[in-house]
């Protein structure tokens, strides 16, 4: 019974990971500046304290992988549009001075 459960977990995990392979992936949404912006957003949510924060975990690169591999084309476009809107809002605010975005 343990062998069946263990085998099911291995097979199930492979099927799950195969579900996050997008053949129409477009990584062009993610420039170095966009990844830096996502790192800053992540650091705002999970700041470095006595332990490393989101920026140290390279959350921007992680988001790039998830969006590129797991989101369909429409979802990728929505994410890219939202990211561009956030970037424009940052440029118009005082945060541009603080973060240099």
C-alpha positions as CSV (number, residue, x, y, z in Angstrom):
1,X,0.0,0.0,0.0
2,X,2.9,2.4,0.8
3,X,4.4,1.7,-2.6
4,X,1.2,2.5,-4.3
5,X,0.8,5.8,-2.4
6,X,4.4,6.7,-3.0
7,X,4.2,5.9,-6.7
8,X,1.0,7.9,-6.9
9,X,2.7,10.9,-5.4
10,X,5.6,10.7,-7.8
11,X,3.2,10.2,-10.8
12,X,0.8,12.9,-9.5
13,X,3.6,15.3,-9.0
14,X,4.9,14.8,-12.6
15,X,1.4,15.4,-14.0
16,X,1.0,18.5,-11.8
17,X,4.3,20.0,-13.0
18,X,3.5,19.1,-16.6
19,X,0.4,21.3,-16.3
20,X,2.6,24.3,-15.8
21,X,4.3,24.2,-19.1
22,X,3.1,26.9,-21.4
23,X,4.0,26.3,-25.0
24,X,3.0,29.9,-25.9
25,X,5.1,31.5,-23.2
26,X,6.2,35.1,-23.7
27,X,9.0,36.2,-21.4
28,X,9.2,39.6,-23.1
29,X,7.0,41.2,-20.4
30,X,9.9,40.8,-18.0
31,X,12.7,43.2,-18.5
32,X,15.4,43.6,-15.9
33,X,13.6,46.8,-14.7
34,X,10.3,44.8,-14.4
35,X,11.9,42.1,-12.3
36,X,13.5,44.8,-10.1
37,X,10.0,46.3,-9.6
38,X,8.6,42.9,-8.7
39,X,11.5,42.4,-6.2
40,X,10.6,45.8,-4.6
41,X,6.9,44.9,-4.4
42,X,7.7,41.6,-2.9
43,X,10.1,43.2,-0.4
44,X,7.3,45.5,0.7
45,X,5.1,42.5,1.5
46,X,7.9,40.3,3.0
47,X,10.7,42.7,4.2
48,X,14.1,41.6,5.3
49,X,14.3,41.5,9.1
50,X,16.6,39.1,11.0
51,X,15.9,36.8,8.1
52,X,16.2,37.5,4.4
53,X,13.2,39.1,2.6
54,X,11.5,38.6,-0.7
55,X,14.3,40.4,-2.7
56,X,16.9,38.0,-1.3
57,X,14.7,35.1,-2.4
58,X,14.6,36.6,-5.9
59,X,10.8,36.9,-6.0
60,X,10.8,38.8,-9.3
61,X,12.5,35.9,-11.1
62,X,10.1,33.5,-9.4
63,X,7.1,35.5,-10.6
64,X,8.6,35.6,-14.1
65,X,8.8,31.8,-14.1
66,X,5.2,31.3,-12.8
67,X,3.7,33.8,-15.2
68,X,5.6,32.6,-18.2
69,X,5.1,28.9,-17.5
70,X,1.7,28.7,-15.9
71,X,-0.4,31.6,-17.2
72,X,-2.2,31.5,-20.6
73,X,-1.7,34.3,-23.1
74,X,-4.6,36.4,-21.8
75,X,-3.5,36.1,-18.2
76,X,0.1,37.0,-19.2
77,X,-1.2,40.1,-21.0
78,X,-3.3,41.1,-17.9
79,X,-0.3,40.6,-15.7
80,X,1.9,42.6,-18.0
81,X,-0.7,45.4,-18.3
82,X,-1.0,45.5,-14.5
83,X,2.8,45.6,-14.1
84,X,3.1,48.5,-16.6
85,X,0.3,50.4,-14.8
86,X,2.0,49.9,-11.5
87,X,5.3,51.0,-13.0
88,X,3.7,54.2,-14.4
89,X,2.1,54.9,-11.0
90,X,5.4,54.6,-9.3
91,X,7.1,56.9,-11.7
92,X,4.4,59.6,-11.0
93,X,4.8,59.3,-7.2
94,X,7.4,60.0,-4.6
95,X,8.4,56.3,-4.6
96,X,10.4,56.9,-7.8
97,X,12.8,59.0,-5.8
98,X,13.2,56.4,-3.1
99,X,13.5,53.3,-5.2
100,X,14.9,54.9,-8.4
101,X,12.3,53.2,-10.6
